[in-house]
Amino acid sequence: MLRTRATFCRRALTRSYATPTSPHALVFLEHREGVLDSGSLSALTAAEQLGGEVSALIVGSSEHVQGVVEKAKKLKGVTSILHSTSPQYAHPLPETLSPLFEKLLSSSTYTHVVSATSSSAKSLLPRVSARLDAPTLSDVTSLEHDSASNSTTFTRPIYAGNAISTVKASASVPIKFFTVRGTAFEPAGEGANSAEARAVDPIEVENPQTVHIKTTIATSDRPDLGIASRVVSGGRALKNADTFASTLYPLADVLGAAVGASRAAVDAGYADNSLQVGQTGKVVAPELYMALGISGAIQHLAGMKDSKLIVAINKDPDAPIFQVADVGLVADLFEVVPELVEKLKK
């Protein structure tokens, strides 16, 4: 594994520290209609590792925010909660939410801003950090804060996970923005604390250039792909959408597993893009990952190679997937999978 090093040393344009300052992280807790996102719970764990105060920011409609606040009060590591409600925050967009962040960060002592590596956060945090003349680090897998120098050192994968970059953000970076890879940090659980909550006035954006039209979610009775302990994924070898479903779904159901797909399978229309595993899809690290008819392209391996046990079935003995698999079977998946399902049912 290659490793690279980088250091952010930037002249502070907004403020500077005369003495070492205890970390104070602002964590953006995302939720979907009142249900906290598991990636945000991992971001909370990362923020707690900084060793200072942790404030949670929750936004949304008045219908859901209060329920999320009550849940957040009990989360381990949270010392305070900020919440803001507005019709514009019901479906947060970077254009409508960034003014609230700018207001909170320009008149506060926050040293870090943390979020999950979600699609919304990947748009929001760079926008806010650019406005405040600060860098953003994405997909952080570990961190260490040095209180004496007020610097934070991060690691993050680059080149599709084939190298690890070590980045040090010095004290001259007044606010350190970063998103975390959910599979690298345990989700925060409930603690004995009860954090204090405070309402923050929303900042309404007149005539926003971007508006939310609709959200389409693929529903399933199976476990969520991002947090499932078992995942069964299929590739282009599944031929079509019907074969993909008839081959993978029975196996996933008998294992109690989530269903995933390679980019090739998604591009071919075999599965919804919400099921894509890889560098441009979801990054998973389940206890069991079964790759059926997946060759093992680099971009796919980047999304699943941290799985505890990788099982691969492929007709091609030279398929790259076998290089990372713990258990490999060179066989026709259309013969092996039905037989495997029958044996598991017994």
PyMOL commands that set and color helices and strands:
alter all, ss='L'
color gray80, all
select helices_A, chain A and resi 38-48+62-73+87-89+94-106+119-131+182-184+236-238+241-255+263-267+273-275+298-301+320-323+333-345
alter helices_A, ss='H'
color red, helices_A
select strands_A, chain A and resi 2-8+24-28+31-32+35-36+53-60+80-85+112-116+136-140+142-146+151-158+163-169+176-180+196-199+230-234+258-261+288-292+309-314+327-330
alter strands_A, ss='S'
color yellow, strands_A
deselect
rebuild
show_as cartoon
